[in-house]
C-alpha cells in the first residue's frame, strides 16, 4: 500500500485510517540518509523488544534487563574514561 501525505503548518501528518487500523497509533520516526521511516510500536514495548531480539531475554524480568543495561553502560563509560579516543 502506498499513500501520500503532506505536513500541515504545524508539521503534523495524518496517518490514514487503514494504516492505523493495521499497525496502531504509535510509531518510531527513523531518519535515514535518503528517507524517513515510521516503525510501528507495540503497545507493550518489552514485547516489541523481545520480538526484535528473540529469546535473548528469555526468563529475565524487566528489572534484570534494566540492571544489565545499566551495568553495560557503566562499564563502557569507565572504559572510555580510562582509554579516551584520540
C-alpha distances in whole Angstrom, upper triangle without the diagonal:
4,7,10,13,17,19,22,26,26,23,21,17,16,13,11,13,10,9,13,13,11,13,16,17,19,17,19,19,19,21,21,23,20,17,17,14,14,15,15,19,21,23,26,26,28,26,23,26,27,24,24,27,28,32,33,34,35,38,38,38,36,40,40,37,37,41,40,38,40,43,41,40,44,45,43,44,48,47,46,49,51,50,48,46,48
4,7,10,14,16,19,23,23,20,19,15,14,12,10,13,11,10,14,15,14,14,17,18,19,17,19,18,18,19,19,21,18,15,15,13,13,15,16,20,22,24,27,27,29,28,25,27,29,26,25,29,30,33,35,35,37,40,39,39,37,40,41,38,38,42,41,38,41,43,41,40,44,45,42,44,47,47,45,48,51,49,47,45,47
4,7,10,13,16,20,20,17,15,12,11,9,8,11,10,9,13,15,14,15,16,16,18,16,18,17,18,19,20,21,18,15,14,13,13,16,16,20,22,24,27,27,30,28,25,28,30,27,27,30,32,35,36,37,38,41,40,40,38,41,42,38,38,42,41,39,41,44,42,41,44,45,43,44,48,47,46,48,51,50,47,46,47
4,7,10,13,17,18,15,13,10,10,9,9,13,13,12,15,17,17,17,18,18,19,17,19,17,18,18,19,20,17,14,14,13,14,17,18,21,24,26,29,28,31,30,27,30,32,29,28,32,34,37,38,38,40,43,42,42,39,42,43,39,39,43,42,39,41,44,42,41,44,46,43,44,47,47,45,48,51,49,47,45,46
4,7,9,13,14,11,10,6,7,8,9,12,14,12,14,17,17,17,17,16,17,16,17,15,17,17,19,20,18,14,13,13,13,16,17,20,23,25,28,27,30,30,27,29,32,29,29,32,34,38,38,38,40,42,41,41,38,41,42,38,38,41,41,38,40,43,41,39,43,44,42,42,46,46,44,47,49,48,46,44,45
4,6,10,11,9,8,6,8,10,12,15,17,16,17,20,21,20,20,18,18,17,18,16,18,17,19,20,18,15,14,15,15,18,19,22,25,26,29,29,32,32,29,31,34,32,31,34,36,40,40,40,42,44,43,42,39,42,43,40,39,42,42,39,40,43,42,40,43,45,42,42,46,46,44,46,49,48,45,43,45
4,7,7,5,5,5,8,11,13,16,19,17,17,21,22,20,20,17,17,16,17,14,17,16,19,20,18,15,13,15,14,18,19,21,24,25,28,27,31,31,28,30,33,32,30,34,36,39,39,39,41,43,42,41,37,40,41,38,37,40,40,37,38,41,40,38,41,43,40,40,44,44,42,44,47,46,43,42,43
4,5,5,5,7,9,12,15,17,20,19,19,22,24,22,21,19,19,18,20,17,20,19,22,24,22,19,17,18,18,21,22,23,26,27,30,29,33,33,31,32,36,34,33,37,39,42,42,41,44,46,44,42,39,41,43,40,39,42,42,39,40,43,42,40,43,45,42,42,46,46,44,46,49,48,45,44,45
4,6,7,10,12,16,18,21,24,23,22,26,27,26,24,21,21,21,21,19,21,21,24,25,23,21,19,21,20,24,24,26,29,29,32,31,35,35,33,34,38,37,35,39,41,44,44,43,46,47,46,44,40,42,44,41,40,43,43,40,41,44,43,40,43,45,43,42,46,46,44,45,49,48,45,44,45
4,6,9,12,15,18,20,23,22,21,24,26,24,22,19,19,18,19,17,20,19,22,24,23,20,18,19,19,22,22,23,26,26,29,28,32,33,30,32,35,34,33,36,39,42,41,40,43,44,42,41,37,39,41,38,36,39,40,37,37,41,40,37,40,42,40,39,43,43,41,42,46,45,42,41,43
4,7,10,13,16,19,21,19,19,22,23,21,20,17,17,16,16,13,16,16,19,20,19,17,14,16,15,18,19,21,24,25,27,26,30,30,27,29,32,31,30,33,36,39,38,38,40,42,40,39,35,37,39,36,34,38,38,34,35,39,37,35,38,40,37,37,41,41,39,41,44,43,40,39,40
4,7,10,13,15,18,16,15,19,20,18,17,14,14,13,15,13,16,16,19,22,20,17,14,15,14,17,17,18,21,22,25,24,28,28,25,27,31,29,28,32,34,37,37,36,39,40,39,37,34,36,38,35,33,37,37,34,35,39,37,35,38,40,38,38,41,42,40,42,45,44,42,41,42
4,6,9,12,15,13,13,16,17,16,15,12,13,12,14,12,15,16,18,21,19,15,13,13,12,15,15,17,20,21,24,23,27,27,24,26,29,28,27,30,33,36,36,35,38,40,38,37,34,36,38,35,34,37,37,34,36,39,38,36,39,41,39,39,42,43,41,43,46,45,43,41,43
4,6,9,11,10,10,13,15,14,13,11,12,12,15,14,17,18,21,23,22,18,15,14,12,15,15,17,19,20,23,23,27,26,24,26,29,27,27,31,32,35,36,35,37,39,38,37,34,36,38,35,34,38,38,35,37,40,39,37,41,43,40,41,44,45,43,45,48,48,45,44,46
4,6,8,7,7,10,11,10,10,9,10,10,13,13,16,17,20,22,21,17,14,13,10,12,12,14,16,18,21,21,24,24,21,24,26,24,24,28,29,32,33,33,34,36,36,34,32,35,36,33,33,36,36,34,36,39,37,36,39,41,39,40,44,44,42,45,48,47,45,43,46
4,6,6,6,9,10,11,11,10,13,13,16,16,19,21,22,25,23,19,17,15,13,15,14,16,18,19,23,23,26,25,23,26,28,26,26,30,31,34,35,35,36,38,37,36,34,37,39,36,35,39,39,37,39,42,40,39,43,44,42,43,47,47,46,48,51,50,48,47,49
4,5,5,6,9,10,10,10,13,14,18,18,21,23,25,28,26,22,20,18,15,16,14,16,17,18,21,22,26,24,22,26,27,25,26,30,30,33,35,34,35,37,37,35,33,36,38,35,35,39,39,37,39,42,41,40,43,45,44,44,48,48,47,50,52,52,50,49,51
4,6,5,6,9,10,11,14,15,18,19,21,24,25,28,26,22,20,17,15,16,14,16,17,18,21,22,25,23,21,25,26,24,25,28,29,32,33,33,34,36,36,35,33,37,38,35,36,39,39,37,39,42,41,40,44,45,44,45,48,48,47,50,53,52,50,49,51
4,5,5,6,8,9,11,11,15,15,18,20,21,24,23,19,17,14,11,12,10,13,14,16,19,20,23,21,18,22,23,21,21,25,26,29,30,30,31,34,33,33,30,34,35,32,32,36,36,34,36,39,37,37,40,42,40,41,45,45,44,46,49,48,46,45,48
4,5,5,5,6,9,10,14,15,18,20,22,26,24,21,18,15,12,12,9,11,12,13,17,17,21,19,17,21,22,20,21,25,26,28,30,29,30,32,32,31,28,32,33,30,30,34,34,32,34,37,36,35,39,41,39,40,44,44,43,45,48,47,46,45,47
4,6,6,8,11,13,17,18,21,24,26,29,27,24,21,18,15,14,11,13,13,13,17,18,21,19,18,21,23,20,22,25,26,28,30,29,30,32,32,31,29,32,34,31,32,35,36,34,36,39,38,37,41,42,41,42,46,46,45,48,50,50,49,48,50
4,6,9,12,12,16,17,19,22,24,27,26,22,20,16,13,13,10,12,12,13,16,17,20,17,16,19,20,18,19,23,23,26,28,27,28,30,30,29,28,31,32,30,31,34,34,32,35,37,36,36,39,41,39,41,44,44,44,46,49,48,47,46,49
4,7,8,9,12,14,16,19,21,24,23,20,17,14,10,9,6,8,8,11,13,14,17,15,13,16,18,15,16,20,20,23,25,25,25,28,27,27,25,28,29,26,27,31,31,28,31,34,33,32,36,37,36,37,41,41,40,43,45,44,43,42,45
4,6,8,12,14,17,20,22,26,25,21,18,15,11,10,7,8,8,8,12,13,16,15,13,17,18,16,18,21,22,25,26,25,26,28,27,26,24,27,29,26,26,30,30,28,30,33,32,32,35,37,36,37,40,41,40,42,45,45,43,43,45
4,7,10,13,16,19,22,25,24,21,17,15,11,11,8,8,9,9,13,14,17,16,15,18,20,19,19,23,24,27,27,26,28,29,28,27,24,27,29,26,26,30,30,28,30,33,32,31,34,37,35,36,39,40,39,41,44,44,42,42,44
4,7,10,13,16,19,23,23,19,15,13,9,8,6,5,8,8,11,11,15,14,12,15,18,17,17,20,22,24,25,24,25,27,26,24,21,24,26,23,23,27,27,24,26,30,29,27,31,33,31,32,36,36,35,38,40,40,38,38,41
4,6,9,13,15,19,19,15,12,9,6,5,4,5,9,10,13,11,15,15,12,14,17,16,15,19,21,24,24,23,25,27,26,25,22,25,26,23,23,26,26,23,25,29,27,26,29,31,29,30,34,34,33,36,38,38,36,35,38
4,6,10,13,16,17,14,10,8,6,5,6,7,10,12,14,11,15,15,12,13,17,16,14,17,20,23,22,22,25,27,25,24,21,24,25,21,21,24,24,21,23,26,24,23,26,28,26,27,31,31,29,32,35,34,32,31,34
4,7,10,13,14,11,7,6,5,6,9,10,14,16,18,15,18,19,16,16,20,19,17,20,23,26,25,25,28,30,28,28,25,27,28,24,24,27,26,23,25,28,26,24,28,29,27,28,31,31,30,32,35,34,32,31,33
4,6,10,11,9,6,5,6,7,11,12,16,18,19,17,19,20,16,16,20,19,16,19,22,25,24,25,27,30,28,28,25,27,28,24,24,27,26,22,24,27,25,23,27,28,25,26,30,29,27,30,33,32,30,28,30
4,7,8,6,5,7,9,11,14,16,20,22,23,20,23,23,20,20,23,22,19,22,25,28,27,28,31,33,31,31,28,30,31,27,26,29,28,25,26,29,26,24,28,29,26,26,30,30,27,30,33,31,29,27,29
4,6,5,6,8,11,12,16,18,21,24,25,22,24,25,21,21,24,22,19,22,25,28,27,28,31,34,32,33,30,32,32,28,28,30,29,26,28,30,27,25,29,29,26,27,31,30,27,30,33,31,29,26,28
4,6,8,11,14,16,20,22,25,28,29,26,28,28,25,24,27,26,23,25,28,31,30,31,34,37,36,36,33,35,35,31,31,33,32,28,30,32,29,27,31,31,27,28,32,31,28,31,33,31,29,26,27
4,7,10,14,16,20,22,26,29,30,27,29,30,26,26,29,27,24,26,29,33,32,33,36,39,38,38,35,38,38,34,33,36,34,31,33,35,32,31,34,34,31,32,35,34,32,35,37,35,32,30,31
4,7,10,13,16,19,23,25,27,24,27,27,23,24,27,25,22,25,28,31,31,32,34,37,36,36,33,36,36,32,32,35,33,30,32,34,32,30,34,34,31,32,36,35,33,36,38,36,34,31,33
4,7,10,13,16,19,22,24,21,24,24,20,21,24,22,20,23,26,29,29,30,32,35,34,33,31,33,33,30,29,32,31,28,30,32,30,28,32,33,30,31,34,34,32,35,37,36,33,31,33
4,6,10,13,16,19,21,18,21,21,17,18,21,19,17,20,23,26,26,27,29,32,31,31,28,31,31,28,27,31,30,26,29,31,29,28,31,32,30,31,34,34,32,35,38,36,34,32,34
4,6,9,13,15,17,16,19,18,15,17,19,17,16,19,22,25,25,25,28,30,29,29,26,29,30,26,26,29,29,26,28,31,29,27,31,32,30,31,35,35,33,36,39,37,36,34,36
4,6,10,13,14,13,15,15,11,13,16,14,12,16,18,21,22,22,24,27,25,25,23,26,26,23,23,26,26,23,26,28,26,25,29,30,28,30,33,33,32,35,37,36,35,34,36
4,7,10,12,11,14,13,10,12,15,13,13,16,18,21,22,21,23,25,24,24,22,25,26,22,23,26,26,23,26,29,27,27,30,32,30,31,35,35,34,37,39,39,37,36,39
4,7,8,7,10,10,7,10,13,11,11,15,17,19,20,19,20,23,21,20,18,21,22,19,19,23,23,21,23,26,25,24,28,29,28,29,33,33,32,35,38,37,36,35,38
4,5,6,9,7,6,9,11,10,11,14,15,17,18,17,18,20,19,18,16,20,21,18,19,23,23,21,24,26,25,25,29,30,29,31,34,34,34,37,39,39,38,38,41
4,6,9,8,8,11,13,13,14,17,18,19,20,18,19,20,20,18,16,19,21,19,19,23,23,22,24,27,27,26,29,31,31,32,35,36,36,38,40,40,40,40,43
4,5,5,7,9,10,11,13,15,15,16,17,15,16,17,16,14,12,15,17,15,16,19,20,19,21,24,24,24,27,28,28,29,32,33,33,36,38,38,38,38,41
4,5,5,6,9,10,11,12,14,15,15,13,15,17,15,14,11,14,16,13,13,17,17,16,18,21,20,20,23,25,25,26,29,30,30,32,34,35,34,34,37
4,5,5,6,8,10,10,12,12,12,10,12,13,11,10,8,12,13,10,11,15,15,14,16,19,19,19,22,24,24,25,28,29,29,31,33,34,33,34,37
4,5,5,6,9,10,10,11,12,11,11,13,13,12,11,15,15,13,15,18,18,17,20,22,22,22,25,27,26,28,31,32,32,35,36,36,36,36,40
4,5,5,6,9,10,12,13,12,13,16,15,15,13,17,17,14,15,19,18,17,20,22,21,22,25,26,25,27,30,30,31,33,35,35,35,34,38
4,5,5,6,8,10,10,9,11,14,13,13,11,14,14,11,13,16,15,13,17,19,17,18,21,22,22,24,27,27,27,30,32,32,31,31,35
4,5,5,5,7,8,7,8,11,11,12,11,15,14,11,14,16,15,15,18,20,19,20,23,24,24,26,28,28,29,32,33,33,33,33,37
4,6,5,8,10,10,11,14,14,15,15,18,18,15,17,20,19,18,21,23,21,23,26,26,26,28,31,31,31,34,36,35,35,35,38
4,6,9,10,11,12,16,15,17,16,19,18,15,17,19,17,16,20,21,19,20,24,24,23,26,28,28,28,31,33,32,32,31,35
4,6,6,8,10,13,13,15,15,17,16,13,15,17,15,14,18,19,17,19,22,22,21,24,26,26,26,30,31,30,30,30,33
4,6,8,8,12,13,15,15,18,17,14,17,19,17,17,21,21,20,22,25,25,24,27,29,29,30,33,34,33,34,33,37
4,5,5,9,10,13,14,17,15,13,16,18,16,16,20,20,19,21,24,24,24,27,29,28,30,33,33,33,34,34,38
4,6,9,9,12,13,15,12,10,14,15,12,13,17,17,15,18,21,20,20,23,25,25,26,29,30,30,31,31,34
4,6,5,8,9,11,9,7,11,12,11,12,15,16,15,17,20,20,21,23,25,25,27,29,30,30,31,32,36
4,6,9,11,13,11,10,14,15,14,15,18,19,18,21,23,23,24,27,28,28,30,33,33,34,35,35,39
4,7,10,12,10,10,14,14,14,16,19,19,19,22,24,24,25,28,29,29,31,34,34,35,36,37,41
4,7,8,6,7,10,11,10,13,15,15,16,18,20,21,22,24,26,26,28,30,31,32,33,34,38
4,5,5,6,9,10,11,13,14,15,17,19,20,21,23,25,26,27,29,31,32,33,34,35,39
4,5,5,6,9,10,11,12,14,15,17,18,20,21,23,24,26,27,29,30,32,32,33,37
4,6,5,6,9,10,10,12,14,15,16,18,20,21,22,24,26,27,28,30,31,32,36
4,5,5,6,9,10,10,12,14,15,16,18,20,21,23,24,26,27,28,29,31,35
4,6,5,6,9,10,11,12,14,15,17,18,20,21,23,25,26,27,28,29,33
4,5,5,6,9,10,11,12,14,15,16,18,20,21,23,24,26,26,27,31
4,5,5,6,9,10,10,12,14,15,16,18,20,21,22,24,25,27,30
4,5,5,6,9,10,11,12,14,15,17,18,20,21,22,23,25,29
4,5,5,6,9,10,11,12,14,15,16,19,20,21,21,23,26
4,5,5,6,9,10,10,12,14,15,17,18,20,20,22,26
4,5,5,6,9,10,11,12,14,15,16,18,19,21,25
4,5,5,6,9,10,11,12,14,15,16,17,19,23
4,5,5,6,9,10,10,12,14,15,15,17,21
4,5,5,6,9,10,11,12,14,15,17,21
4,5,5,6,9,10,11,12,14,16,19
4,6,5,6,9,10,10,11,13,17
4,5,5,6,9,10,10,12,16
4,5,5,6,9,10,13,16
4,5,5,6,8,10,14
4,5,5,5,8,11
4,6,6,9,12
4,6,10,12
4,7,9
4,6
4
